[in-house]
């Protein structure tokens, strides 16, 4: 999709605590690429490089960024700490590590204190983070925002069509299955007569007791 933005300067910052988070966070990049949105990607660890993290958050707005997507796992403080030093919207992506199935990451990001909001997507939900960033960018009144909204409407229509196609394919598959069952079911010969219904014995008086 052609970019609706008239500059190559990044307007979305995508950061993560380690390059090991890239296989998950790449999905956010792919979402932005589909819509032609310029972005930047970097490693900013909340625990191993706190001064750099604070500097990144404080300078993000003046460098032209509009949204920050931050992925972190375990003691996932990066999204919340960035949100505490920038007025920009921050979207947190909880990343699943080897233990606790990512619940530690999710709770570390989503349980923010009042006054420091962080939008949080599902565990490993980086693609939705990218799409949410697009919705934030499309919330304005300028031509760029209107174009983003228009592209998102087209995107929603493509999702609907994809779901309809899946439903159509599933219905056809079920009908094919039913047809196969009908063809394999045994059918009685035309000359075969239906069995006579059992008749109820008539009561002809008292019966002879059984004698051994």
C-alpha positions as CSV (number, residue, x, y, z in Angstrom):
1,X,0.0,0.0,0.0
2,X,1.3,3.4,-0.9
3,X,2.3,5.6,2.0
4,X,-0.2,8.3,2.9
5,X,2.7,10.1,4.8
6,X,4.7,12.7,2.9
7,X,8.0,12.1,4.7
8,X,10.3,9.2,5.4
9,X,10.9,10.4,9.0
10,X,9.6,7.8,11.5
11,X,6.4,8.5,13.3
12,X,6.1,5.2,15.2
13,X,8.8,4.0,17.5
14,X,9.1,0.3,18.0
15,X,11.3,-0.7,20.9
16,X,12.0,-3.9,22.9
17,X,14.0,-5.0,25.8
18,X,16.3,-7.3,23.8
19,X,16.8,-8.4,20.2
20,X,15.4,-11.8,21.3
21,X,12.0,-10.1,21.3
22,X,12.3,-9.3,17.6
23,X,10.6,-12.5,16.3
24,X,7.4,-11.3,18.1
25,X,7.8,-7.6,17.5
26,X,8.4,-8.0,13.8
27,X,4.7,-8.5,13.4
28,X,4.1,-4.8,14.4
29,X,6.6,-3.7,11.8
30,X,4.8,-5.8,9.1
31,X,1.5,-4.2,10.0
32,X,3.0,-0.7,9.6
33,X,4.7,-1.7,6.3
34,X,1.4,-2.8,4.9
35,X,0.0,0.8,5.3
36,X,3.2,2.6,4.4
37,X,3.8,4.1,7.8
38,X,7.4,5.1,8.5
39,X,8.9,3.7,11.8
40,X,12.0,3.1,13.7
41,X,13.2,0.0,15.6
42,X,15.6,-0.2,18.5
43,X,16.6,-2.1,21.7
44,X,15.9,-0.1,24.8
45,X,16.2,-2.1,28.0
46,X,14.5,-0.7,31.1
47,X,16.8,-2.5,33.4
48,X,20.2,-2.7,31.6
49,X,20.1,0.8,30.1
50,X,17.7,2.9,32.2
51,X,19.3,6.2,31.3
52,X,19.0,5.5,27.6
53,X,15.4,4.4,28.1
54,X,14.5,7.6,29.8
55,X,16.3,9.7,27.2
56,X,14.4,7.8,24.4
57,X,11.1,8.5,26.0
58,X,11.7,12.2,26.8
59,X,13.0,13.0,23.3
60,X,10.5,10.9,21.3
61,X,8.0,13.6,20.8
62,X,10.5,16.3,19.7
63,X,12.0,13.8,17.2
64,X,8.6,13.5,15.5
65,X,7.3,10.2,16.9
66,X,3.5,10.1,17.5
67,X,3.1,6.6,19.0
68,X,5.5,4.2,20.8
69,X,5.1,0.4,20.7
70,X,7.1,-1.3,23.4
71,X,7.6,-5.0,23.8
72,X,8.9,-6.6,26.9
73,X,8.9,-10.0,28.7
74,X,9.1,-11.1,32.3
75,X,9.4,-8.1,34.6
76,X,8.2,-6.1,31.7
77,X,8.7,-2.5,32.9
78,X,9.7,-0.9,29.6
79,X,6.2,0.2,28.3
80,X,5.2,1.6,31.7
81,X,8.5,3.4,32.3
82,X,8.4,5.0,28.8
83,X,4.8,6.1,29.4
84,X,5.9,7.8,32.6
85,X,8.4,10.1,30.7
86,X,6.5,10.9,27.5
87,X,3.1,12.4,26.7
88,X,2.8,10.1,23.6
89,X,0.5,7.1,23.6
90,X,2.4,3.9,24.5
91,X,1.2,0.5,23.4
92,X,2.7,-2.4,25.4
93,X,3.2,-5.9,23.9
94,X,3.6,-8.6,26.6
95,X,6.1,-11.2,25.3
96,X,5.9,-14.8,26.3
97,X,9.1,-16.2,27.9
98,X,9.9,-19.8,28.8
99,X,8.1,-19.7,32.2
100,X,4.6,-18.6,33.3
101,X,3.3,-18.5,29.7
102,X,3.6,-14.8,29.4
103,X,1.3,-14.0,32.3
104,X,4.1,-12.3,34.1
105,X,4.7,-10.0,31.1
106,X,1.0,-9.3,30.7
107,X,0.4,-8.4,34.4
108,X,3.6,-6.3,34.6
109,X,2.4,-4.1,31.7
110,X,-1.4,-4.0,32.2
111,X,-1.4,-3.1,35.9
112,X,-0.4,0.5,35.6
113,X,-1.2,3.0,38.3
114,X,-3.8,5.7,37.7
115,X,-2.4,8.6,35.7
116,X,0.1,6.6,33.7
117,X,-1.9,4.7,31.1
118,X,-0.4,2.1,28.8
119,X,-2.6,0.4,26.1
120,X,-1.9,-3.3,26.3
121,X,-2.5,-5.9,23.7
122,X,-2.6,-9.7,24.1
123,X,0.5,-11.8,24.9
124,X,2.7,-11.8,21.7
125,X,0.0,-9.6,20.1
126,X,2.5,-7.3,18.2
127,X,0.4,-7.2,15.0
128,X,-2.6,-5.8,16.9
129,X,-0.2,-3.3,18.5
130,X,0.8,-2.1,15.0
131,X,-2.9,-1.9,13.9
132,X,-3.8,0.0,17.1
133,X,-1.0,2.5,16.4
134,X,-2.6,3.0,13.0
135,X,-6.0,3.7,14.6
136,X,-4.3,6.3,16.8
137,X,-2.6,7.9,13.8
138,X,-6.0,8.0,12.0
139,X,-7.8,9.8,14.8
140,X,-6.9,13.3,13.6
141,X,-8.6,15.7,11.1
142,X,-5.7,16.3,8.7
143,X,-5.4,14.7,5.3
144,X,-3.0,12.1,6.6
145,X,-5.3,10.9,9.3
146,X,-8.3,10.8,6.9
147,X,-6.2,8.6,4.5
148,X,-5.2,6.3,7.3
149,X,-8.9,5.9,8.3
150,X,-9.8,5.2,4.7
151,X,-7.1,2.5,4.5
152,X,-8.3,1.0,7.7
153,X,-11.9,0.8,6.4
154,X,-10.6,-1.0,3.3
155,X,-8.6,-3.3,5.6
156,X,-11.7,-4.1,7.6
157,X,-13.6,-4.9,4.4
158,X,-10.8,-7.3,3.3
159,X,-11.1,-9.0,6.7
160,X,-14.8,-9.4,6.3
161,X,-14.3,-10.8,2.8
162,X,-11.7,-13.3,4.1
163,X,-14.1,-14.5,6.8
164,X,-17.0,-14.8,4.2
165,X,-14.7,-16.9,1.9
166,X,-13.8,-19.2,4.8
167,X,-17.5,-19.7,5.6
168,X,-18.3,-20.4,2.0
169,X,-15.4,-22.9,1.8
170,X,-16.5,-24.6,5.0
171,X,-20.1,-24.9,3.9
172,X,-19.0,-26.5,0.6
173,X,-16.8,-28.9,2.6
174,X,-19.7,-29.9,4.8
175,X,-22.0,-30.4,1.9
176,X,-19.4,-32.6,0.2
177,X,-19.1,-34.7,3.4
178,X,-22.9,-35.1,3.4
179,X,-22.9,-36.2,-0.2
180,X,-20.3,-38.8,0.5
181,X,-22.3,-40.2,3.4
182,X,-25.4,-40.4,1.2
183,X,-23.5,-42.2,-1.6
184,X,-22.0,-44.8,0.8
185,X,-25.3,-45.5,2.7
186,X,-26.8,-49.0,1.9
187,X,-30.0,-48.9,-0.1
188,X,-32.6,-51.7,-0.1
189,X,-33.3,-53.5,-3.4
190,X,-36.5,-52.4,-5.3
191,X,-38.0,-55.9,-5.2
192,X,-37.5,-56.3,-1.5
193,X,-40.7,-56.0,0.4
194,X,-41.0,-54.2,3.6
195,X,-41.2,-56.6,6.6
196,X,-44.7,-57.1,7.9
197,X,-45.5,-55.5,11.2
198,X,-45.7,-57.8,14.2
199,X,-49.3,-58.6,15.2
200,X,-50.4,-58.6,18.7
201,X,-51.5,-62.0,19.8
202,X,-55.2,-62.4,20.5
203,X,-56.5,-63.3,24.0
204,X,-58.1,-66.8,23.6
205,X,-58.8,-67.4,27.3
206,X,-56.7,-68.8,30.1
207,X,-53.5,-70.4,29.0
208,X,-52.3,-73.9,30.2
209,X,-49.8,-73.5,33.0
210,X,-46.3,-74.5,32.2
211,X,-45.6,-78.1,33.2
212,X,-42.1,-79.4,33.5
